[in-house]
């Protein structure tokens, strides 16, 4: 045992003596970097909430947030379908179970309010009991006062009773009819089926109009769970899961249960992103690794994976940075990982060879700034994708430089030899250039006219929750909400109530097929008649439960809403509908302001901003990259880079116009996304002394293949928007490579000479063969 320990100690001493000071410093740096990266990755969270898809600084989004603070956010919708008509409400046990479920949902964290038929009935019953108690108490008080006064005047017992009867006669004449109308229903309690039927349904058995937001038809009960304001996506996911669990364990015996709504869809989107993030990353890692491993760009096989190692480290550092900054990763992170593993490994590939360091670094900076120009997009998740890619390129190049310094460059296979591209005649070159420019011009001309895919059903295609949303739309007549929010000193005044009635009638008459009233101020107070006074409105507000009035009136009466349901439809159609609705609204009373508020309003605003800024985003990236190339390499390389990007982007736009017919919110910035590959290929193909076919096709062609694979991996995504994005951008890499070949052929490097075929490398003599020689 002692001998073994001595041998181990000797081995450790020899290992320690063999470590150089540079090795110790490198090890310490790597350990510190690994610790920081691990700490950042631990804090990373994914958030695909609505705020990542909308322009958060826009007034439309701010109005949406203000409505959420006052009345709660867009609800989680639970549809309970029964086999028999009114089964859930008319059977006492099921109604009691439904009431218990609604109470349990109201106690969940991050819930602002829960609206359901059982709670509505319970609140109505309580209010009715309070009214009857007040009426009875007031009647008894009048009788007692009259009788006491008669006794004080010395009246006989018969006269005292007569005085009491006379005092309540007028009271009975006023409130008697109300009590008589209520008597046939019996006591106002949930245990009384006649009361439930009278309060919730009409004589023909259909739900009363004012309660259709919780009882849309005689087979369905709806629960609306409105979350609190500023709820993040993690809390939204927990809320949706808790709602599903509570409904599953309620034991109501419903024939069909559907949990849907905007929070449910965004929660499903986050879960899909969380599931696809590692899967797509693993696929990209494997395929890109195989490309660098199988292509013999260096003699030592396993060192061919160093570019991929640098890209992996750069990706981890970028994601960790978002974690340390406590910035959640949106849907763009799913696209970020395969792209950076594919495109980001290109620059380490060049750096690990004996090439010109300056050209590689300038091309990398141009690519990073081209990606980063996506921050000009008004959609947060698109800007975040560009920012992450820009930071990822810089981090990957930094890691590659560190590895280059520590391990040196690789002994690359000869790629500078081989025959150059055939020049062709002047007429032939002009003809090819004209055709290429014409195709690119066709694409750039089509850019302002290309539509943006704005149908929520297409953008969310691939989610099973979309089917639930469509089912809810068939039952409720709508799948989203648009509110008319009125603000002023007192929105419960008779003037505002009259205006709300006119507005609802006008919209229902003009757009009844597209807008469905859910709950409005007028619906809640319609029992007051056509022209209620301010005193009557105040009395009704005091009698009605706050549970109901808070759905349409802010507590301080400075804001009120008229909530309408809208269908899932293309945002272009939604924009036209909302514009007509806004124009059809009657002018509010003096001193009051009314506006449309809701998720569709903010989404339409985002569509307008993206459509209006599409040319700016695409052109800025090209100009910035061209400026970087001009400063770093000179005007000739900048000219080649800019021409390559313009040609490739135009070709991809022409392809999208002829094949797809539209762009998505991601591919609308196609110029920014092709700037990286276009500048890289143009700069690296034009390196002096590397004009041979071997370098153009095997050298730069290797990185083009890796970049294409990075984009194609996104085609494996279950989300249609990411799948289309990957396919179109993979074609963009191919177009960038072909455009770079064309530009280098048309505008060759200044110092390029016809490359000579290299001599065969000398084979070292084998030991023991000298005598034979």
VOVOBA-553567 format. One record per residue (C-alpha): residue in one letter; x, y negated, z negated. Coordinates in steps of 0.05 Angstrom, whole numbers, plus 5000, padded with zeros to 4 digits. Layout:
residues N
AXYZ...
//
This chain:
residues 773
X500050005000X505749524982X509249695047X502849525086X502148855050X509448695065X508448845138X502248405140X505847835105X511547885155X506747865213X503447245185X510146905175X512247055247X505346805272X506046165232X513046035258X510546135329X505245595323X507544935350X505444255323X501244155386X497644795372X496044585301X493343915325X489244245379X486444745329X484444205280X481143795335X477344405360X474944585290X472543865277X469043835344X465844505333X463344295264X460443645291X457243995350X454244535306X451444005258X448243635316X445244255347X442244435280X438343785280X435743825352X428343855362X424043885425X418243405434X413843395496X408442955465X404542435503X409441885484X414842225527X410442165589X407941455581X411340775583X411640665507X412939915512X407039765557X400739425529X396440015552X400440485507X400339985450X392739935455X392340695453X396540695389X392140155358X385940575372X389241185340X390740775277X383540565271X379641185294X384741745300X388242035360X385542475417X382243065383X383643805379X377144085407X374044735382X368345025422X364045555387X359345915435X353646355410X349546875446X342746625421X340345905425X342045485363X344546105328X350345765291X345845215262X339245555249X341946155210X343345935139X349446375128X352846155192X351245425179X354245485110X360445815139X360945265192X360544735137X366045085099X370445125161X369544385175X371444225103X377644665107X379744325172X378943635141X383943835086X389444025135X395643585136X395943025188X388343025199X384942345202X377742585210X373643205229X366943155264X362443755267X354943915267X354744205197X358043605165X353743135206X347543495180X350143495109X351542755112X344542615142X341343025087X345142655033X343341985063X336042195068X335942414996X339041754975X333741375015X328041774984X331041684915X331640934926X324440894952X321841294893X325840894843X323640244873X316340464871X316840684798X320240024780X314539624811X309240034774X312839974707X313739234714X306339114730X303939564673X308539244623X306138554642X298838774636X300039064566X303538424546X297138044567X292938494523X289638914578X286139564563X289240234586X284740274647X286539564667X293939724657X293440324705X289539894754X295039364752X300339904766X296340184825X295439494854X302839344849X304939964889X299339924940X303239434983X309539844975X305940474996X303140135057X310139955079X313940595063X308341105063X308641265138X316141395132X315041885075X309142215111X313342315174X318742635132X314243085092X312943605147X320443755149X320743885075X326543705031X332643425069X337543985055X341644475097X337645045066X331344785100X331145035173X325544545190X329843965168X335744225208X331444315270X328243625264X334743255250X339043585304X334243785359X328543505400X321643815407X323944225468X329844515430X335244105464X340243715421X338642995406X342742515449X346242185390X349042865367X351243155433X358443005417X358043575365X352343985396X353143925472X347844465486X343544975449X348945515453X355045095433X357644755371X363644295378X368744105325X373043485337X379443465295X382642785303X389942755281X392942155245X396841625281X404141715301X403942465290X410142785321X410043395365X412543875311X406743665266X401943705325X404044425338X403044605265X396244275265X393944655327X396445315297X392845165232X386445005269X386845665307X388246055243X382545725205X377545855260X379846575267X378846705193X372246345187X368246955207X362646575242X361247115292X361546655352X361347005420X366946565447X371946105413X376145595452X381345135420X383444595469X384443845475X390443405491X394243605427X393344345444X395944255515X402043845493X403444345438X403344915490X407944505535X412944425478X412745165462X413845335535X419744855538X422645165474X421945865504X424745685573X430545275547X435045865527X432446325582X433845855640X440545665607X442546395604X440646505677X444545895698X450546095656X450646795686X449846595759X454646005757X459646435720X459246975773X460546465827X466946215795X469046915777X468047215846X470746645888X478446725888X480145995875X485846195829X489946835823X488246995751X481147255748X478847075678X481746375680X476746235736X471446155682X474845535652X470445055691X464245395663X467245375592X468344625599X461144535624X458444945565X462344515515X460043875549X452844105547X453244295474X456443625456X450943245494X445243625461X448643545393X449142795404X441642755412X441043145347X445542665309X441742075337X435142405315X432342335385X427742905405X428943245471X423043205518X421143625578X427443375614X431743815570X429144435605X431744155671X437943865639X441344515618X441444885686X443244245723X449244075679X451844795679X451544785755X453644075773X457743925711X462544515724X464544205791X469343685762X473044165715X473844615776X477644045811X481443835748X484244535735X487644515803X493744115826X489643565857X489442815851X486842665782X484541965799X479842185854X476542695810X475442205752X472641665798X467842155831X465642405762X464341685738X460241535801X456242175790X455042005716X452641305732X448241565788X444742025739X444441495686X440741025733X434541445718X433841035654X430540515699X424540985704X418640755661X417241475642X421241645580X422442385597X425442195665X429941675635X432142165581X433942675634X438342175670X441641935606X443042655583X446042835650X450442215651X453042345581X453843085598X458342935658X462842485616X463142995559X464743565606X470343175640X473142995572X473243735551X476443925618X481943405608X483343675539X483844385565X488144155623X492943825575X493144435529X493744985581X495944625643X493244705713X491845355749X496045635804X490745565857X490145965920X492345565981X486545156006X490044586041X491744976103X487345226159X484944886222X481444216216X474344096238X473844026314X473343286332X469043356394X468042816446X466142106429X459342186463X457942816423X459742486357X455241886373X449442346391X450042746326X450542096285X444241816318X440242436304X442642466231X441241736218X434341786252X432342356207X434841996145X431341366166X424941746174X425441986102X427041306074X421440996113X416641506085X418841376013X414040786000X408241176030X409541845997X404341995944X406342195874X403342835849X398942575793X393743125784X394343365711X392044055733X397844105781X403043815734X400944285678X399944875724X402745505692X399845375622X394245835600X391645255557X389844895621X384445435633X381645285564X381444545580X377644695644X372745125606X371544555556X370344085614X364944535641X361444565574X362443845550X362343525618X369143215604X376143395582X378842715561X376742065529X376441345551X374140825501X371540125509X374539775449X371439115428X374938655379X372438035343X370337745276X364438215265X363138755317X356938985280X353238335295X346638355334X350038015393X355438555399X350439105389X346238835445X352338775490X354439495474X347439735494X347839355560X354839625573X352940345560X346740295603X350639975660X356140505660X351341085654X347140815711X353040675756X357941235738X353841765703X357242315743X364142105721X363041815651X359342175596X357641795531X360542165471X359141685414X357940935415X355840375368X349040345401X347841095395X349241085321X344540515306X339240635359X334040805304X333840055288X330139895352X331639415409X332838765371X335238895300X336938315255X343538225219X340238415153X337439055183X344239245211X347639125144X342339535109X343140105159X350740095149X349840145074X345040725081X348941105134X354841535111X361741235122X363441905154X359141705214X360140955217X367841035215X367441405281X365540755318X366940185270X373339975236X372739895161X373439135165X368539095224X373738745268X373839305320X368939805349X369040325404X364540625456X367541315470X366241625539X368542295566X372142355632X374042945676X380943215692X382442905759X387842615803X390541965772X389441595837X382041755832X382241595758X385340915774X379640735822X374440965772X377440565714X378039945758X370639985776X368740105704X372739495681X369439065734X362439325716X362839145643X358438555623X362137965592X362538055516X359737505471X363836885459X369537005412X370037755428X374638155473X373338825506X378339285542X379039995566X383440425520X385441145525X390441655550X387841615622X388740855621X395940915598X397341475648X394641055705X399040485682X405040945683X403341175754X403040445777X409840295746X413040915777X410040775845X412240055844X419440195821X421140795864X425340405915X429040025860X431040665823X433641005886X437440405913X440640205847X443940875837X447040855907X449640145897X452640295829X456140925855X458640545915X461439995871X465140505827X468140835889X470240165918X473839955854X476940635841X478640895910X477640345962X472540146013X473640726060X472041256008X466240835983X463440796053X463741546061X460441655993X454741156006X453541426076X453242136049X448241955995X443841556042X443742126094X442442676043X437042286006X433542116071X433642836094X430743086028X425342546031X423642756102X423243476079X418643296021X414242886068X413543446120X413144056074X410343826008X407143166025X408442845957X413542735902X413142895828X414942405772X421742755771X423342775846X421042065859X428241855841X431342325892X436641805910X439241795838X439442555836X443142645901X448142085886X452142555841X453143105892X453642645952X459242225923X462842835896X462843215962X464742606003X470542415958X473343115949X472743306023X476642676042X482742815998X489142696038X492243336060X485843736048X482443676115X482744406134X476844856139X479345286081X478644706032X472144446062X468545116060X471845516004X474244945960X468544445960X463744985983X464645345917X462144735878X456344635927X454245355915X454645265839X450544625842X445244945885X444645525837X443945045778X437844735812X435045385838X434845675767X429245165753X425045535805X424446085752X420645615706X413345765692X411745025699X410044815770X413044115762X419944405743X419644955795X418344455851X423644005822X428844555825X427244765896X427344055924X433843875888X437244515911X435744305981X438643625961X445243955944X445344316011X443743666047X449143306008X454343826029X452243806102X452043046101X459043006070X461743466124X458443026177X461142376147X468142646139X467842886211X465442206235X469741786187X475942216174X480942056118X485641496136X491941916126X489142566152X493742956198X492343596235X493644126183X498744646200X497645376186X501845536125X507346056129X506246726097X508546706025X515147056011X514347735978X519347825921X524148395929X522648995887X527949235837X532349795863X531149635937X537349205949X541449795972X536249986023X536249266049
//
